[in-house]
Structures are given as structure tokens and as C-alpha cells.
């Protein structure tokens, strides 16, 4: 137990960086003012490029995860986050260079988000794994909360200072080196198992989960990409206070995810087979509320609600993949899903801004309304098809072990 507690602490420390791309969101409005010729969409790419580059990381991790020590992959990921996050503090006059650094950061985040799920599988016995993966979503939110809250306070002294939030990566590097065991022996054993395993292919349900990942991250990121600009255009903040207001909004969103992650184990028995539609339904309501908010309390409560949905979706998608795929295909299926979330994060400002401009007035508030409607339509489709229930029922029916108590509800 003491050994697995140490391992979990190491993995949780890695997870603190899984939403590192959000660290600069409190300063997007200020950065846009510093580079007026770039356009809002280009500036928003500072947070969406990491998602695109994360696709590269997912592809690489999916190929090497079974033949490379996972601790080494994790350490490289943390170093890349530190480099990509801190360099713009020293070289902040060139937006193109800052975008390149966002790509470096994205490569590190992509490595971390993919390898953490595999570390749980490798080091924790099944009876501890599911609870640990659920609690892990709380650390996702805790890390995001740190990034947006501390980033917002740092940005009050100028947006360049916002990049100092990535000093957290140095702390995580020390913790990872100290707490995560070396897994070279396990890698050698996995190589032998792979040679004996039959060749597999990505299942249709994995593709659907990946598509849902694209949608969900695109919708969720629309809040992070637009919350500062919505605060200004709605009269909830001034150019002087927007960094603080947006920083607090981001903090409340991630606090929502943290709170939900901590109680998710008790809530899931009530909607385990409908968790996807619950996540999409609530994120749709939350985004529309943010777009219509005329007071800070409503704005902040809606951000909290949107943040809570992240823990629901991000914990249940890997769980569905882990029970609906054979063991030798889990790494590949998680890689496909991770690629989907990366695509969604990257496409969020491009696609949603374009749709908003085509059907509404293209303002940040209109973009959030479009995102909210898409989320509610997706929830309706999930309700009509019963996708998640069908996948879980089929997966548990194939297992010799009895269905978990929470899945029987």
C-alpha cells in the first residue's frame, strides 16, 4: 500500500501539468492588444496549438509506450513543458516565437496526458486503479486551477509575467524523479507479451469516443478561449480588470472540475451509463449561461458549472475505452482518443468562430451560444442512441468478472 501511495503521488504530480496549455488564458486579451495586427484567432492559437501538437505526442506514445520506460517518457514531457512555457517570458516581443513555444509545450503536455493513464495501468492493481483514475481528474482540475488563478495574478503585473506560472513544471520534475519507479523490467516483460498477442484493430466504439472527445474539448475550450473577451464585451470587466476577472473565472471553472472529481465516485452510480450525455448537457447549459450573463455572480457560477463537466467526461472516456478493448489494444485506443481531444482543442477557435460568424454576429458571446447549442444537440443524440449504455453492457457481458456495483445502476 505504501508503495502504491508513493506511485500515485508521483502520477498525480504529473497530472498537475495536463492542462498546462490553459496557463496563459488570463492574458489572451492583453496579448491581443499587444499584437493588434495578429487578430483574435491567431492569439487564441497560443492555447490551441498545444492541442494540435499533442496529436504528434499521442501518435508517438501509442507506438513506443510498450517498448520504452514510461518514467522516461514522463520526464521528457515535463522538461518540454518547462522549456515551452518559460521561454516566452524571456523572449516576448515575437508572437511567432511564442506560438512555436506553445507547440513545444503541447508536445510535453501530450506526452504527459497519454503516459499517466498507462502508468496507472502498469503500477496499480485493478482494485486500486479505477478509484485512482477517478481521483486523478481532481488533480487535472487542481493543476488547471493553479495555472489560471496564479497565471491571472501574475498577469496583473503584465502579461509577460503570466508565463512564470510554468515554474510549476520544475517542481513536478523533482517529484516525478523521486516518486515514480523505474519500469525498465516491466518494459521487457511487455515486449514478450506483445509478441504473443494477436493483432488487433481499433474498434468502432473507440472511434465514436474519439469523436466525442473532439467535440467535448472544442466546446470546453471555447469557454477558456473567450471568457476574457466576453467579460469585456458584456461590461463585466474593463481592460484594466479583465485579467483578474478572467483569472478568477478560470479558477472557478477548474474548481468546479476539482469539486466534481472529488465526489464523482459517489455520483457515478446514478448516471454511469449516461455520463457522456450528462457532461454534454451540462456544458451546453453552462456555455449559454456565460454568453448571457449580465452580472459577475451568474458569469462565475456558469464557469463553475462548465468546469465540473470536464471531470465527468475526462474520467469516463478512458474508463469506457479500458473496458471495451482487449488489454493489448488499450494503449492504442487511448492514443486515438487523445488525438481526438487534441484535434478538438485545436479546432475550437477556428471552427466555432467561423460558425458563429456565419450564423450569428461572430462576437465571443455568440461563439459560446453556438458551442452551447452544439453541446445540447450532442446530448440529445446520445440520449436517442443510448451509445454509452450499449458499449458498457456489451463490454461487461464479455467479462467473466461481475459488473462493478456502480455499473449496475
Secondary structure, 3 states (H helix, E strand, C coil): CHHHHHHHHHHHHHHCCCCHHHHHHHHHHHHHHHCCCCCHHHHHHHHHHHHHHHHHHHHHHHHHCCCCCHHHHHHHHHHHHHHHHHHHHHCCCCHHHHHHHHHHHHHHHHHHHHHHHHHHHHHCCHHHHHHHHHHHHHHHHHHHHHHHHHHHHHHCCCHHHHHHHHHHHHHHHHHHHHHCCCCHHHHHHHHHHHHHCCCCCCCHHHHHHHHHHHHHHHHHHHHHHHHHHHHHHCCCCCCCCHHHHHHHHHHHHHHHHHHHHHHHHHHHHHCHHHHHHHHHHHHHHHHHHHHHCCCHHHHHHHHHHHHHHHHHHHHHHHHHHHHHCCHHHHHHHHHHHHHHHHHHHHHHHHHHHHHHHHHCCCCHHHHHHHHHHHHHHHHHHHHHHCHHHHHHHHHHHHCCCCCCHHHHC
